[in-house]
Amino acid sequence: MNNETVIKQYSVGKILGLWALVTLPMFFIRFGLMPFLVPIVSFHPLILFWMLMIVGMIWQFVLSVILLKRELGNLSWGKLKKRLWLNHPVHPKRFKVYKVAYSFTIPIILYAFFFQNSGLFQFVGEALNRLFPFMAPPEYTKIQNLMAPEFVGAWYLLGIALVSCLFNYLLGEELFFRGVLLPQMKGAFGRWDWAMNGVLFAFYHLHKITDIPMILIGSIFFGFLNVRYRSFWPSVIIHGVEAIPVLLGVIAAILGIVL
């Protein structure tokens, strides 16, 4: 018996409602809370924004736990493993562990890296910024601005970065979108559940609204291998690779190394 027959699939309305519950807080932080706080607090706005984003991702973890508790009754490893696909990839025809599928993450990683770093679609974001200047990201939203003399020797940044990566690439965004949502989307979107998951993930970034076109192109395939091989881990690898330049950049900033 497969997961679809054991677990009731989410409706379109429920999927969109849950998407809103994780998206709107991030939008509010960026467009409501930060403009209010920046003029009145002495804390560096970049660090303040980063920490508030982490709070938003922790909320995603909390919401995921609440949903899983309601669905499963108790959060035993056996139930969580089955519900979230916390197993190695499984061959779709032979139904045996298929670790070769991990290697299939490489082309998707290269694809995402190419489109997100090639600049081919940068003009879309730039055009949106010109049309809607109020949506243009302020300097405090750009992590590359850590490369400043004031952050040399600030080792607390590494702690913030590690917590951010934990909730960004595992316990927050990934747990919610690819763990909680994706296995429950087939009933609503059929064979295109992975693609719609990518669309929802892209538009979750309303707090970086002018980056959405680029994020959509880069992340559309994040959940494809998860669905095909019934495993949570491929998207964690694909998305989690982003942690490497983040952590290296933070360490470089602390050491005063210009990259």
Secondary structure, 3 states (H helix, E strand, C coil): CCHHHHCCCCCHHHHHHHHHHHHHHHHHHHHHHHHHHCCCCCCCHHHHHHHHHHHHHHHHHHHHHHHHHHHHCCCCHHHHHHHHCCCCCECCCCCCECHHHHHHHHHHHHHHHHHHHCCCCHHHHHHHHHHCHHHCCCHHHCHHHHCCHHHCCCCHHHHHHHHHHHHHHHHCHHHHHHHHHHHHCHHHHHHHHHHHHHHHHHHHHHHHHHHHHHHHHHHCCCCHHHHHHCCCHHHHHHHHCCHHHHHHHHHHHHHCCCC
